[in-house]
Amino acid sequence: MKKLLILIIGMFLFSGVSALDNQGTGTEGENFTFIQTCYDSTYITLLTIQFPNRSVEIINTNMTSMGGGSFQYNLTEIINGRYDLTGISDGCEKTFATYFEVTPLGFVTDITRGLISIGLLIILILFFVISLVGLFKIEDYKGKFALYWLCHLLIILIFFISWNLALGSLVSDSAISGIFKVMFYFSIFSVIPMMILSGAWIFYIHAFNEHFQRLLDKGEDPETAFTMAKKKRGGWFNGQ
């Protein structure tokens, strides 16, 4: 009966407050210290907590006094979403209803930060498209090599910013941020094998050029020398 009464009081406090006090933002997986201050209170009791999945737990526990009318309650291993809390005291307004939000980064992206991130993301995507077009059009292998790694770096930055933008913007749905996270780490871990492949490619091109130059020095015409060097080096090289 007592628990039911506490739950009813808690739900009444939730429904009776149009603009809840915001306690800030916590970081997912860490602890959050909930603080209430009431200078003329001798106690503050935390009645209920409504979790991100909308379930309500009856706490009915006195918060720990820190002196000066401040009281705290520690929540451990908080998860992504919004927590709503209600309580009573013997001072101030007697009752309170408040909330805090939890995100993977410990903050919710505001408009300014979001616009800056989106603007930077658009610029990086434009640079990536330009570099990708140049990669397919340029014939010099050194230029291709430089443009490829520029594209790879831009891809890493694009996925990183997209991931963090999603983390800071989405409170309850982490599927989108999870996709960008996987793509970001994939682009990072692919650097080593791509460096090995790039090194092998550069070695091949260098060997091709040396063989091509030797044929020219022997008096072969450029077209014949190119065909012979291409056949010697595997047949898949299509230009310098």
C-alpha positions in Angstrom: 0.0 0.0 0.0 2.8 2.4 0.9 4.6 1.7 -2.4 1.5 2.2 -4.3 0.9 5.6 -2.6 4.5 6.7 -3.4 4.0 5.7 -7.0 0.8 7.7 -7.2 2.5 10.7 -5.7 5.4 10.4 -8.1 3.1 10.2 -11.1 1.1 13.1 -9.8 4.3 15.2 -9.6 5.2 14.2 -13.2 1.8 15.2 -14.6 1.5 18.4 -12.5 4.7 20.0 -13.7 4.6 21.6 -17.2 8.3 22.5 -17.4 10.6 20.2 -15.5 13.9 21.3 -14.2 16.7 20.0 -16.4 19.6 18.4 -14.4 21.9 18.3 -17.4 23.4 15.5 -19.4 25.1 12.3 -18.3 27.5 10.0 -20.2 26.2 6.5 -21.1 27.8 3.7 -19.0 29.1 6.0 -16.3 27.7 7.3 -13.0 25.5 10.3 -12.6 25.3 12.4 -9.4 21.8 13.8 -9.0 21.8 17.0 -6.8 19.0 18.9 -5.2 19.6 22.1 -3.2 17.1 23.5 -0.6 18.7 25.7 2.0 15.9 25.3 4.6 15.5 21.5 4.2 16.7 19.0 6.8 16.1 16.1 4.4 15.2 15.5 0.7 13.7 12.1 -0.2 13.9 10.7 -3.7 10.6 9.0 -4.3 10.6 7.6 -7.9 12.8 7.2 -11.0 11.3 6.7 -14.4 13.9 5.1 -16.7 14.4 5.5 -20.5 12.3 2.4 -21.1 9.4 4.2 -19.3 9.4 1.8 -16.3 9.1 3.5 -12.9 11.0 2.3 -9.8 10.0 3.3 -6.3 13.1 4.5 -4.5 11.8 6.2 -1.3 15.3 6.9 -0.1 16.7 10.0 1.7 19.4 11.7 -0.4 22.8 12.1 1.1 23.4 15.5 2.7 26.5 17.4 1.5 25.9 20.4 3.8 24.7 23.9 3.0 21.2 22.5 2.0 22.6 20.4 -0.9 21.7 16.7 -1.2 22.9 14.1 -3.7 22.0 10.7 -5.0 24.3 8.6 -7.2 22.9 6.6 -10.1 25.3 3.9 -11.6 25.8 2.6 -15.1 23.2 4.9 -16.7 22.0 4.0 -20.1 21.0 6.1 -23.2 17.8 8.1 -22.8 15.9 10.3 -20.3 15.5 9.8 -16.6 12.6 11.5 -14.7 12.9 11.8 -10.9 10.4 13.0 -8.2 10.8 13.6 -4.5 9.8 15.5 -1.4 11.4 17.5 1.3 10.5 19.5 4.4 11.6 22.8 2.9 11.5 24.9 -0.3 8.5 23.9 -2.4 8.1 20.6 -0.6 8.0 18.5 -3.8 10.1 18.4 -7.0 10.0 16.7 -10.4 13.1 16.9 -12.6 14.9 15.0 -15.2 18.3 14.5 -16.9 19.3 13.0 -20.3 22.0 10.5 -21.1 23.9 10.3 -24.4 27.0 8.4 -25.5 29.1 11.5 -25.5 27.7 13.2 -22.4 26.1 16.1 -24.3 23.2 16.8 -26.7 24.2 18.6 -29.8 22.9 22.2 -29.7 21.9 24.1 -32.9 25.2 26.0 -33.2 27.3 22.9 -32.8 25.1 20.9 -35.1 25.2 23.5 -37.8 29.0 23.8 -37.6 29.3 20.0 -37.8 26.9 19.7 -40.7 28.7 22.6 -42.6 32.1 20.9 -42.0 30.6 17.5 -43.2 29.3 19.1 -46.4 32.7 20.7 -47.1 34.5 17.3 -46.6 32.0 15.5 -48.8 32.6 18.1 -51.6 36.4 17.7 -51.3 35.9 13.9 -51.4 33.8 14.1 -54.6 36.4 16.4 -56.3 39.3 14.2 -55.2 37.5 11.0 -56.4 36.8 12.6 -59.8 40.5 13.5 -60.1 41.5 10.1 -59.0 39.8 8.5 -62.0 40.9 11.2 -64.5 44.5 11.7 -63.6 47.0 9.4 -65.4 50.2 10.0 -63.5 50.5 7.2 -60.9 52.1 9.4 -58.3 49.1 11.7 -58.6 46.7 8.8 -58.3 48.6 7.6 -55.2 48.3 11.0 -53.5 44.6 11.4 -54.4 43.7 8.0 -53.2 45.1 8.6 -49.7 43.5 12.0 -49.7 40.1 10.3 -50.4 40.8 7.8 -47.7 41.6 10.5 -45.2 38.4 12.4 -46.1 36.4 9.2 -45.7 37.7 8.7 -42.2 36.9 12.3 -41.3 33.4 12.1 -42.8 32.6 8.9 -40.9 34.0 10.3 -37.7 32.0 13.6 -37.8 28.9 11.7 -38.9 29.3 9.3 -36.0 29.8 12.1 -33.4 26.9 14.1 -34.9 24.6 11.2 -34.6 25.8 10.5 -31.0 25.1 14.0 -29.9 21.8 14.3 -31.6 20.1 11.0 -31.0 18.9 10.3 -27.4 17.3 6.9 -27.6 18.1 5.4 -31.0 21.7 4.4 -31.5 21.3 2.4 -34.7 22.4 5.2 -37.0 25.4 6.1 -34.8 26.3 2.4 -34.6 26.5 2.2 -38.4 28.8 5.2 -38.7 30.9 3.8 -35.8 31.4 0.6 -37.7 32.2 2.4 -40.9 34.7 4.7 -39.1 36.6 1.9 -37.5 36.6 -0.1 -40.8 38.1 2.9 -42.6 40.8 3.1 -39.9 41.7 -0.5 -39.8 41.8 -0.7 -43.6 44.7 1.7 -43.7 47.3 -1.0 -43.0 46.2 -3.5 -45.7 45.7 -0.6 -48.2 49.3 0.6 -47.4 50.6 -2.8 -48.2 48.6 -2.9 -51.5 49.7 0.6 -52.3 53.3 -0.3 -51.7 53.0 -3.3 -54.0 51.4 -1.2 -56.6 54.1 1.4 -56.5 56.7 -1.3 -56.7 55.0 -2.7 -59.8 54.8 0.7 -61.5 58.4 1.4 -60.7 59.5 -2.0 -62.1 57.3 -1.4 -65.2 58.9 2.0 -65.8 62.4 0.7 -65.5 61.7 -2.1 -67.9 59.9 0.3 -70.3 62.9 2.7 -70.2 65.4 -0.2 -70.9 63.4 -1.2 -74.0 63.5 2.4 -75.2 67.2 2.6 -74.6 67.6 -0.5 -76.8 65.9 1.3 -79.6 62.4 0.0 -79.4 59.6 2.4 -80.4 57.4 3.6 -77.5 54.3 1.6 -78.5 56.2 -1.7 -78.9 58.2 -1.0 -75.7 55.0 -0.3 -73.8 53.3 -3.5 -75.1 56.4 -5.6 -74.2 56.7 -4.1 -70.7 53.0 -4.6 -70.1 53.2 -8.2 -71.0 56.3 -8.7 -68.9 54.7 -7.2 -65.8 51.4 -9.1 -65.8 49.4 -7.3 -68.5 47.1 -5.2 -66.3 48.9 -1.9 -66.4 47.1 0.6 -68.5 49.2 3.8 -68.4 51.9 5.7 -66.6 
